[in-house]
Amino acid sequence: MRRKIIPIGEKKIFNCSELAQQYEQIFETACDAIFILDTAADGVLRFIDSNGACERFFGIDTSTAAGKTINEVLPRSSAAALNEYCRRCTEYAAPVSYDEVKQYPFGDCHFTITLTPIVDETGNVYRIIGTTHDITSSKLSEKRLKESEQLYRELFELEADAILLVDTQSDIILEANQMALTVYGYSRKELVGMKHVLLCADPAEVFCIGDTRGGNASMRWHKRKCGETFPVEITASFISKNEREVMIAAVRDVSGRVRAEEERDQLINQLIQSQKMEALGQLAAGIAHDFNNILTVMLGYCHILMTRIKDDDNLSVPAEQILLSANRAAELTGGLLAFSRQQPLSTHPVEIADVIQATEKTFRQIIREDITFTVSVPGYPLVVRGDKCQIDQILLNLIANAIDAMPNGGSLSLSAEKVNLPDGIDNGPEKLAPGDYAVISVADTGRGITKEAALKIFDPFFTTKPQGKGTGLGLTIVCGIANRHNGLVRVDSTEGIGTTFRVYIPLAKPEHPMETRPVVTRPTATGSETILVAEDDVVLGNLVTGILEGAGYKVMLAQNGEQVLRELDQHRSAIRLVILDVVMPKTDINSLIETLKSQLPETKVVFTSGYSEEIVKGKGIDIDAAHFFGKPYKPHDFLKMVRETLDG
């Protein structure tokens, strides 16, 4: 049954008590504050009605508000806002909304006030219904959301890794943090909207969704805007944004870690190489020890032989050659000990031209037939004060490097000349005092050296050769030997043309004429004292016994520590000198030394060994440097030492 609306004047009311009752219930129980304003002819808005929520929200006394104006009911600030928005609602005959904040003892509350106009048949607004909705919870949620977004934005920008948001369908970068801009060198405008494939150094290694969906970090190579490539580790996760799948890729620049791992591997390789070199040095020292014993016998008997051969004898020349070879072997043994760094630098006047000519034959045997080898030395003296074996080592290393630099053949030259440096050299680490220098040059027409490699070629373990074909120590040794001779090494190289190494060594005047033939001195230091010789090498022991007895001494020979103690017990009062090999079987040498000091304090002791003095001390043997006599030695030097020791 439709209810009939009865018009009263220009205004309309419902003449239905039931409907009015329902309206009253809805009006009073509504959670939102509802009020009705009447637009009077004078343009002043007055309250017609308001529900209980208005009293809770705004403190309006609903029993007295009817008929009063807005200014009479509400505080000034609220009344001014409501009047203004009611004016707009009336003027445009359309709903308007605005927000308002009210302060309460328990805190601020936020409201949205919506004004809805009621118009008559002519379109004039005669009433306004206002509804006030409490949006405090929404505002708090909105505030928390903004704070959360700000927090995550800050975390996003402050993240130490480069973060990229990538649309998985288009592969377009949607967002990037500040670290991504720093790592790749792009601006945000350039990076956002770019396809992520453009960041990969190798398109075949694009971090694809299938590779990263598990979240595990994977290694890739990326490139910066400048073109530089660098290693990265990528971890990815996936989210849904605007109904599209988005990949969040965390890209970590691991250049530092990769570099550290490479340096660690390099250090490990250097350590292994150092251990190999140390083992090789110990082997060289052991070989030198045994060889020195053999050389002492060779030199000794050769000298004895030459003292019994007349100068015009046909055997004199062969005997001289044997002696020359034995002396050369002694120099090589010294070189082995120098290589093991267990013998100090032994310097004498050395003619560079003689060194080059003496080694030329050896070099020609190792140089391939497709390499043309030329040697040039000046006709004037080039005498330096140095160690001949170590200068040989310089030549050997430089020649070997030059051969390796010419796998397809070429030209190799070895030369020497005198150079005057009036101002010396002062170029950073390269320093030479003014003066005259012998310059040894080794030039090849090989591949040459790059500018980058030239800066590091003298660094230990640096090599341009394939793995397993070079220790990286050859040029380091050359540089070290040159420095020990107060010189330096310079290199000039052009890629594809060749390389020239120049070794500068200061010239020195020879202190005595260079010997071209071995000089045999006949023994003159004689005596009649009793000498105890402790030597485990039977052949060498017999030689020493023969040399001493030939000079008039009485000799007792022992081959180990036990025999030494036995001879001391039997002939304590007669023994005037003990010549003791410090490395013998069945002998605690330090205990034996203490026994000699305690039981025979007046008896002189001389220590001999095929090892150098430094090695002997390194073995923990307590010896006095003034009483050490190294092998090999010549008979007249040995007898001179014996006489001086006895007389001392």
QUIVEN-V121165 format. One record per backbone hydrogen bond with DSSP energy under -1.0 kcal/mol. CO is the residue of the C=O (numbers start at 1). NH is the residue of the N-H. E is the energy in kcal/mol with one decimal. If there is no record, write none. Layout:
# QUIVEN-V121165
CO&NH&E  CO&NH&E
This chain:
# QUIVEN-V121165
8&11&-1.7  11&8&-2.3  14&16&-1.6  16&20&-2.3  17&21&-2.1  18&22&-2.1  19&23&-2.7  20&24&-2.4  21&25&-2.2  22&26&-2.7  23&27&-3.0  24&28&-2.4  25&29&-2.2  33&132&-2.8  34&51&-2.2  35&130&-3.1  36&48&-3.2  36&49&-1.1  37&128&-2.2  38&46&-1.8  40&43&-1.7  44&40&-1.3  45&70&-1.1  46&38&-3.0  47&67&-4.0  49&36&-2.7  51&54&-1.0  52&56&-1.6  53&57&-3.1  54&58&-2.8  54&60&-1.2  55&59&-1.1  60&62&-1.1  61&64&-1.4  61&65&-1.5  65&68&-2.3  68&47&-3.0  69&73&-1.2  70&74&-2.7  75&79&-3.0  76&80&-2.7  77&81&-1.7  78&82&-2.4  79&83&-2.7  80&84&-2.0  81&85&-2.4  82&86&-2.3  83&87&-2.0  84&88&-1.7  85&89&-2.3  86&90&-2.6  87&91&-2.8  88&92&-2.7  89&93&-1.0  96&115&-3.2  98&113&-3.2  100&111&-2.7  102&109&-2.7  104&107&-1.8  107&104&-1.6  109&102&-2.6  110&135&-2.4  111&100&-2.3  112&133&-2.8  113&98&-1.9  114&131&-2.4  115&96&-1.8  116&129&-2.7  118&126&-2.5  118&127&-1.4  120&123&-1.7  124&120&-2.0  126&39&-2.1  127&118&-3.0  128&37&-2.9  129&116&-2.8  130&35&-2.4  131&114&-2.8  132&33&-1.9  133&112&-2.4  135&139&-2.8  136&140&-2.6  137&141&-2.6  138&142&-2.9  139&143&-2.7  140&144&-2.9  141&145&-2.6  142&146&-2.4  143&147&-2.7  144&148&-2.9  145&149&-2.9  146&150&-2.8  147&151&-2.8  148&152&-2.9  149&153&-2.1  150&154&-2.5  151&155&-2.7  152&156&-2.5  153&157&-2.5  154&158&-2.6  155&159&-1.1  162&251&-3.7  163&177&-1.6  164&249&-3.0  165&174&-3.9  165&175&-1.1  166&247&-3.1  167&171&-2.4  171&196&-1.9  172&167&-2.7  173&193&-2.6  175&165&-2.5  177&181&-1.5  178&182&-2.2  179&183&-3.1  180&184&-2.4  181&185&-1.7  184&225&-2.9  187&191&-2.5  188&192&-2.6  191&194&-2.0  194&173&-2.5  195&198&-1.9  196&199&-1.8  197&200&-1.3  199&223&-2.2  202&205&-2.9  203&206&-1.3  206&208&-1.3  208&212&-1.4  209&213&-1.5  212&215&-2.0  218&234&-2.2  220&232&-2.9  221&201&-2.5  222&230&-2.5  224&227&-1.7  228&224&-2.7  230&222&-2.6  231&254&-1.8  232&220&-2.4  233&252&-3.0  234&218&-1.5  235&250&-3.5  237&248&-3.2  239&246&-3.1  241&244&-1.2  244&241&-3.1  245&168&-1.9  246&239&-2.6  247&166&-2.8  248&237&-1.8  249&164&-2.4  250&235&-2.2  251&162&-2.6  252&233&-2.1  254&258&-2.9  255&259&-2.8  256&260&-2.5  257&261&-2.7  258&262&-2.5  259&263&-2.6  260&264&-2.6  261&265&-2.8  262&266&-2.5  263&267&-2.7  264&268&-2.7  265&269&-2.6  266&270&-2.6  267&271&-2.8  268&272&-2.8  269&273&-2.7  270&274&-2.9  271&275&-2.6  272&276&-2.3  273&277&-2.8  274&278&-2.8  275&279&-2.7  276&280&-2.8  277&281&-2.6  278&282&-2.4  279&283&-2.4  280&284&-2.8  281&285&-2.4  282&286&-2.3  283&287&-2.7  284&288&-2.7  285&289&-2.1  286&290&-2.0  287&291&-2.8  288&292&-2.4  289&293&-1.5  290&294&-1.7  291&295&-2.9  292&296&-2.3  293&297&-1.5  294&298&-2.4  295&299&-3.4  296&300&-2.3  297&301&-2.7  298&302&-2.2  299&303&-2.3  300&304&-2.3  301&305&-2.7  302&306&-2.4  303&307&-1.7  310&313&-1.8  313&316&-1.6  315&319&-2.1  316&320&-2.2  317&321&-2.2  318&322&-2.2  319&323&-2.2  320&324&-2.9  321&325&-2.5  322&326&-2.4  323&327&-2.5  324&328&-2.4  325&329&-2.5  326&330&-2.1  327&331&-1.9  328&332&-2.2  329&333&-2.3  330&334&-2.0  331&335&-2.0  332&336&-2.1  333&337&-2.1  334&338&-2.4  335&339&-2.7  336&340&-1.9  337&342&-2.4  338&341&-1.5  348&386&-2.5  350&384&-2.8  351&355&-1.9  352&356&-2.5  353&357&-2.5  354&358&-2.4  355&359&-1.5  356&360&-1.1  359&363&-2.4  360&364&-2.3  363&367&-1.7  368&371&-1.4  370&410&-1.6  372&412&-3.4  374&414&-2.5  376&416&-1.4  382&352&-2.8  383&508&-3.3  384&350&-3.3  386&348&-2.3  387&391&-2.1  388&392&-2.2  389&393&-1.6  390&394&-1.8  391&395&-2.0  392&396&-2.7  393&397&-2.4  394&398&-2.3  395&399&-2.6  396&400&-2.4  397&401&-2.2  398&402&-2.1  399&403&-2.2  400&404&-2.0  401&405&-1.6  403&406&-1.4  405&447&-1.6  406&409&-1.7  410&372&-2.7  411&445&-1.1  412&374&-2.2  413&443&-2.1  414&376&-2.4  415&441&-2.7  417&439&-3.1  419&437&-2.8  421&435&-1.8  425&432&-2.8  427&430&-2.1  430&427&-3.3  432&425&-2.2  435&421&-3.0  436&507&-2.2  437&419&-2.7  438&505&-2.2  439&417&-1.5  440&503&-2.8  441&415&-2.3  442&501&-2.5  443&413&-2.5  444&499&-1.0  447&496&-3.4  450&454&-2.4  453&456&-1.6  456&459&-1.9  459&462&-1.7  466&469&-2.2  472&461&-1.6  473&477&-2.7  474&478&-2.0  475&479&-2.8  476&480&-2.5  477&481&-2.8  478&482&-2.4  479&483&-2.3  480&484&-2.1  481&485&-1.1  482&487&-3.1  483&486&-1.8  488&504&-2.9  490&502&-2.7  492&500&-2.8  494&497&-2.3  494&498&-2.1  498&494&-2.3  499&444&-2.6  500&492&-2.3  501&442&-2.4  502&490&-2.6  503&440&-2.3  504&488&-1.2  505&438&-3.2  529&554&-2.3  530&576&-2.6  530&577&-1.1  531&556&-2.5  532&579&-3.1  533&558&-2.9  534&581&-2.1  537&541&-2.9  538&542&-2.5  539&543&-2.0  540&544&-2.7  541&545&-2.4  542&546&-2.5  543&547&-2.7  544&548&-2.5  545&549&-2.8  546&550&-2.3  548&553&-2.4  549&552&-1.5  551&527&-2.0  554&531&-3.1  556&533&-3.3  558&535&-2.6  560&564&-1.7  561&565&-2.3  562&566&-2.1  563&567&-2.5  564&568&-2.2  565&569&-2.1  566&570&-1.7  567&571&-2.5  571&575&-1.7  576&604&-1.8  577&532&-2.9  578&606&-3.0  579&534&-3.3  580&608&-2.5  587&589&-1.0  588&592&-2.4  589&593&-2.4  590&594&-2.1  591&595&-2.2  592&596&-2.4  593&597&-2.3  594&598&-2.2  595&599&-3.0  596&600&-2.0  600&603&-1.1  604&578&-2.5  606&580&-3.2  607&629&-3.3  608&582&-1.9  609&631&-2.3  612&616&-2.2  613&617&-2.4  614&618&-2.1  615&619&-1.3  616&621&-1.5  617&620&-1.8  621&623&-1.2  624&627&-2.1  625&628&-1.3  627&607&-3.5  634&638&-2.7  635&639&-2.9  636&640&-2.0  637&641&-2.2  638&642&-2.3  639&643&-2.5  640&644&-2.4  641&645&-2.4  642&646&-2.5  643&647&-2.4  644&648&-1.5
